[in-house]
Amino acid sequence: MSEEQNQQFKNEFEGKDILITGGTGSIGSELAYQLLKFNPRQIRILSRDESKQYELLERLGRPANVRILIGDIRDKERIDFAFRGINIVFHAAALKHVSLCEYNPFEAIKTNILGSQNVIDVALKNDVKKVIAISTDKAVYPSNIMGVSKLLMEKLFVNANYYSGKSNTRFACVRFGNVAWARGSVLPLWKKQVETDKKIQVTNPEMTRFLMSPDQAINLVLSAATFSQAGEIFVLKMPSVALGDLAKLFIEKYHAHDGIAIEHIGARAGDKLHEQLIDDNDRVSRMYENDSMYIFVPLINITNLEQEFADYPGFKRIDSVDTYHSSKFLDNERIKDII
């Protein structure tokens, strides 16, 4: 993080009251840890799991400006209370496992769609300044329940800037790829498999996935909160990797002389062969870029709506972006640094 960026974040978050939904997950907990560096007045951690809440509080060193809130975004009354006096919300709560959402589609809808609508409603009611929602590349041309639910979440957040009239609340999204070493992701799974079976399992070695480091993920979220004006989707410029290559890179980096085998087990329910970070709708919106990310401002087709656009400091306006397809951005050298 550059000194200029550090100052931008300090200006944005110092003295603010911030709430993180899903605050004990991999992203939520790291977000809380990083935000403490910018001296917010208070950080509220909202999640359902009291054990993870306790562990996070210990990890953070029990700072005086952190509040632990047990609750679920499905419970509108609970989060209405939690959002009182809040300036900025980071919405990280979600059901994220593709195969489990396939088996439990109604639960995915309750959390990822209805729960997100609750977040929007109570943010508007409590005059929150900014709400940043965390989405995924699986929302682009979705083929599974999780992706469809995240696509609808994105659309809810983008349109919330306009259906609420002259509200002071602004909503935006960030669109992630896979986050290396996040809880439930493939790298910690492989680490555990090595310890127990001396082999790792790969679904389909030809599958490709975008990959970002935890630091890159947090930086993207903080940047979105800093630059957002209304309805944007922020996308990191990130490399992709074939799962077969990722398995070999993992073994080479951590277990080069341990004789670790690779077992191919086939795709799980809902898995796509490749992912994309940009769809056709993104490419016809207003687009901006700097060296590390894109900003897409979707065009809103609402009768008689006069949509206002603004420039973004440090970003340049661009006319088009090539399809950001995971099969076309393979870069094993950059992936080595990420894992």
C-alpha positions in Angstrom: 0.0 0.0 0.0 1.4 3.3 -1.1 1.6 6.3 1.3 -0.9 8.1 -0.9 -3.4 5.2 -0.7 -2.8 4.9 3.1 -3.7 8.5 3.5 -6.8 8.1 1.3 -8.0 5.2 3.5 -7.2 7.2 6.7 -9.3 10.1 5.4 -12.2 7.8 4.6 -12.3 5.6 7.7 -10.8 7.6 10.6 -13.4 8.5 13.2 -16.2 6.6 11.4 -18.6 4.0 12.7 -18.3 0.9 10.6 -20.3 -2.4 10.5 -19.2 -5.6 8.8 -21.8 -8.3 8.1 -20.3 -11.7 8.0 -17.5 -10.2 10.0 -16.0 -13.5 11.2 -15.5 -14.9 7.7 -12.1 -14.9 6.0 -12.7 -11.5 4.3 -14.8 -9.9 7.1 -12.3 -10.7 9.8 -9.3 -9.5 7.8 -11.2 -6.4 6.9 -11.8 -5.7 10.6 -8.0 -6.2 11.3 -7.0 -3.8 8.5 -9.6 -1.1 9.3 -8.3 -0.8 12.8 -5.1 0.7 11.4 -7.1 3.7 10.3 -8.5 4.6 13.7 -12.3 4.2 13.2 -14.4 5.3 16.1 -16.1 1.9 16.2 -16.2 -1.4 14.3 -19.2 -3.6 14.8 -18.8 -7.3 13.8 -22.1 -8.9 12.9 -22.2 -12.7 12.4 -24.1 -15.8 13.6 -21.2 -17.8 15.1 -20.4 -16.9 18.7 -17.3 -19.1 18.7 -15.8 -17.4 15.7 -16.7 -14.0 17.3 -14.8 -14.9 20.4 -11.8 -16.1 18.4 -11.8 -12.9 16.3 -12.0 -10.7 19.3 -8.9 -12.5 20.8 -7.0 -12.2 17.5 -7.7 -8.5 17.4 -6.5 -8.0 20.9 -9.9 -7.0 22.3 -9.7 -3.4 21.2 -12.0 -0.9 22.9 -13.6 0.2 19.7 -14.7 -3.2 18.5 -18.3 -4.4 19.2 -19.4 -8.0 18.8 -23.0 -8.5 17.6 -24.5 -11.9 17.3 -27.1 -11.8 14.5 -28.2 -12.9 11.0 -28.9 -10.6 8.0 -32.1 -12.7 7.6 -33.3 -11.0 10.8 -34.3 -7.5 9.7 -35.2 -6.3 13.2 -31.8 -7.4 14.5 -29.8 -5.7 11.8 -32.0 -2.6 12.0 -30.8 -2.2 15.6 -27.2 -3.0 14.6 -27.1 -0.3 11.9 -28.0 2.6 14.1 -25.5 5.3 14.0 -23.4 3.5 11.4 -21.5 5.5 8.6 -20.2 2.6 6.4 -21.3 -1.0 6.0 -19.3 -3.7 4.4 -21.7 -6.5 3.4 -19.7 -9.8 3.4 -22.3 -12.1 4.8 -23.3 -14.8 2.3 -23.6 -18.5 1.5 -20.6 -19.0 -0.8 -20.0 -22.8 -1.4 -21.3 -23.6 -4.9 -22.2 -27.3 -4.3 -23.9 -26.6 -1.0 -26.0 -23.8 -2.5 -27.0 -26.2 -5.2 -28.3 -28.6 -2.6 -29.9 -25.9 -0.4 -31.2 -23.3 -3.0 -33.9 -21.8 -0.7 -31.3 -21.2 2.0 -29.1 -19.4 -0.5 -32.0 -17.2 -1.6 -32.8 -16.4 2.1 -29.3 -15.2 2.8 -27.8 -13.9 -0.5 -31.0 -12.3 -1.9 -33.5 -11.6 0.9 -30.8 -11.0 3.5 -29.1 -8.5 1.1 -32.5 -6.7 0.6 -32.7 -6.4 4.4 -29.2 -4.8 4.4 -30.4 -2.3 1.8 -33.6 -1.5 3.6 -32.1 -0.9 7.0 -29.2 1.0 5.6 -31.6 3.4 4.0 -33.7 3.6 7.1 -30.7 4.5 9.2 -29.1 6.9 6.7 -25.9 4.9 6.3 -23.4 6.9 4.1 -22.0 4.0 2.1 -22.7 0.2 1.7 -20.2 -1.9 -0.1 -21.3 -5.5 -1.0 -18.9 -8.3 -1.9 -19.8 -10.2 -5.0 -18.0 -12.8 -7.1 -17.0 -13.7 -10.7 -19.7 -16.4 -10.4 -22.3 -13.7 -10.8 -21.2 -13.2 -14.4 -23.2 -15.5 -16.8 -24.1 -17.7 -13.8 -24.7 -21.4 -14.1 -25.3 -22.2 -10.5 -27.5 -21.1 -7.6 -24.8 -19.3 -5.8 -23.9 -17.3 -8.9 -27.5 -16.5 -9.7 -28.1 -15.3 -6.1 -25.0 -13.1 -6.3 -26.1 -11.6 -9.6 -29.4 -10.6 -8.2 -27.7 -9.2 -5.1 -25.5 -7.0 -7.4 -28.6 -5.7 -9.3 -30.4 -5.0 -6.0 -27.4 -2.9 -4.8 -26.9 -1.0 -8.0 -30.6 -0.2 -8.3 -31.0 0.7 -4.7 -29.2 4.0 -5.5 -32.2 5.0 -7.5 -35.4 3.4 -6.3 -35.1 5.1 -2.9 -35.5 8.7 -4.2 -33.2 11.4 -2.8 -31.6 9.2 -0.2 -28.1 10.0 1.2 -27.1 6.3 1.2 -24.8 5.1 -1.6 -24.5 1.4 -2.6 -21.7 -0.3 -4.6 -20.2 -3.7 -5.2 -16.9 -5.4 -5.6 -16.5 -8.5 -7.7 -14.0 -11.0 -6.4 -12.3 -14.0 -8.0 -11.1 -16.8 -5.7 -9.3 -15.5 -2.6 -6.1 -17.6 -1.9 -6.2 -19.2 1.5 -9.7 -18.1 2.3 -11.6 -20.4 4.7 -13.2 -23.2 2.7 -11.1 -22.6 -0.5 -8.9 -25.1 -2.2 -5.4 -24.2 -0.7 -6.3 -24.8 3.0 -8.2 -27.9 1.9 -5.0 -29.2 0.1 -2.9 -28.4 3.1 -5.2 -30.5 5.3 -5.3 -33.3 2.7 -1.5 -33.4 2.6 -1.4 -33.8 6.4 -3.9 -36.6 6.5 -3.5 -38.5 3.2 -0.2 -37.4 1.5 -2.2 -36.5 -1.6 -4.4 -33.7 -2.9 -7.7 -33.9 -4.8 -8.4 -31.8 -8.0 -11.9 -31.7 -9.5 -10.9 -31.0 -13.1 -7.4 -30.0 -14.0 -8.6 -28.1 -17.0 -10.8 -25.7 -15.0 -9.5 -22.2 -14.7 -10.1 -19.7 -11.9 -9.2 -16.1 -11.2 -7.0 -15.8 -8.0 -6.3 -12.9 -5.7 -4.4 -12.6 -2.5 -6.2 -11.7 0.8 -4.3 -8.3 0.7 -5.5 -7.6 -2.8 -9.1 -8.5 -1.8 -9.1 -6.2 1.2 -7.4 -3.4 -0.8 -10.2 -3.7 -3.4 -12.9 -3.4 -0.8 -11.3 -0.4 0.9 -10.7 1.3 -2.5 -14.4 0.7 -3.4 -15.5 2.4 -0.2 -13.1 5.3 -0.9 -14.0 5.9 -4.6 -17.6 4.9 -4.7 -20.1 7.6 -5.6 -23.2 5.4 -6.5 -23.8 2.0 -8.1 -20.4 1.0 -9.3 -18.9 -2.5 -9.6 -15.2 -2.6 -8.8 -13.1 -5.4 -10.4 -9.5 -6.1 -9.7 -7.2 -6.9 -12.6 -6.1 -10.4 -11.6 -4.5 -13.4 -13.1 -6.1 -16.8 -13.6 -4.7 -20.4 -13.3 -5.7 -23.9 -14.4 -6.5 -26.0 -11.4 -4.1 -28.7 -12.5 -1.3 -26.1 -12.7 -2.3 -24.6 -9.3 -2.0 -28.1 -7.8 1.5 -28.5 -9.2 2.5 -25.0 -8.0 1.2 -25.7 -4.5 3.2 -29.0 -4.3 6.3 -27.3 -5.8 6.2 -24.4 -3.3 5.3 -26.3 -0.1 6.0 -30.0 -0.6 8.6 -30.3 -3.3 10.3 -33.4 -1.8 7.3 -35.1 0.0 6.1 -37.3 -2.9 2.6 -35.8 -2.9 0.2 -37.3 -5.4 -2.6 -35.6 -7.3 -6.0 -37.3 -7.5 -8.6 -36.2 -10.1 -12.1 -36.5 -8.7 -14.3 -34.8 -11.2 -16.4 -31.6 -11.1 -18.8 -30.9 -8.3 -22.5 -29.9 -8.7 -22.7 -26.4 -10.1 -19.0 -26.0 -11.1 -18.2 -24.1 -14.3 -15.2 -24.9 -16.5 -14.2 -21.2 -16.7 -15.2 -17.9 -15.0 -15.6 -14.4 -16.3 -15.2 -11.0 -14.5 -17.0 -8.9 -17.0 -20.3 -9.5 -18.9 -21.9 -7.7 -21.9 -23.8 -5.3 -19.6 -20.6 -4.2 -18.0 -19.1 -3.5 -21.4 -21.8 -1.1 -22.4 -21.7 0.9 -19.1 -19.4 3.7 -18.3 -15.9 2.2 -17.6 -12.8 3.5 -15.9 -9.5 1.9 -15.1 -6.2 2.5 -13.3 -3.2 0.1 -13.1 -4.9 -2.3 -10.7 -8.6 -2.3 -11.2 -11.7 -1.4 -13.3 -14.7 0.6 -12.3 -18.0 -0.2 -14.1 -20.9 2.1 -13.8 -24.0 0.2 -15.1 -26.5 2.2 -17.2 -29.8 2.1 -15.4 -32.9 1.6 -17.6 -35.5 3.3 -15.5 -38.2 5.5 -17.1 -37.4 9.2 -16.8 -34.3 8.6 -14.7 -31.6 11.1 -15.2 -28.5 9.2 -14.3 -25.5 11.4 -13.2 -21.9 10.3 -13.9 -18.7 11.6 -12.3 -15.0 11.1 -12.8 -12.8 9.1 -10.4 -9.5 10.6 -9.2 -6.6 8.4 -10.5 -8.7 6.6 -13.1 -9.1 7.2 -16.8 -12.3 6.8 -18.8 -12.1 3.9 -21.3 -14.5 2.9 -24.1 -14.3 -0.9 -24.0 -12.8 -3.9 -22.2 -12.1 -7.2 -23.8 -13.9 -10.2 -22.3 -12.2 -10.9 -19.0 -12.3 -14.7 -19.3 -10.3 -17.0 -17.0 -9.0 -19.1 -19.9 -7.3 -16.1 -21.4 -5.4 -14.6 -18.4 -3.4 -17.5 -17.3 -0.2 -16.4 -15.6 1.5 -19.0 -13.4 4.4 -16.6 -12.5 2.0 -14.2 -10.8 0.1 -17.0 -9.2 3.3 -18.2 -7.5 3.5 -15.0 -5.6 -0.2 -15.1 -4.6 -0.1 -18.6 -3.1 
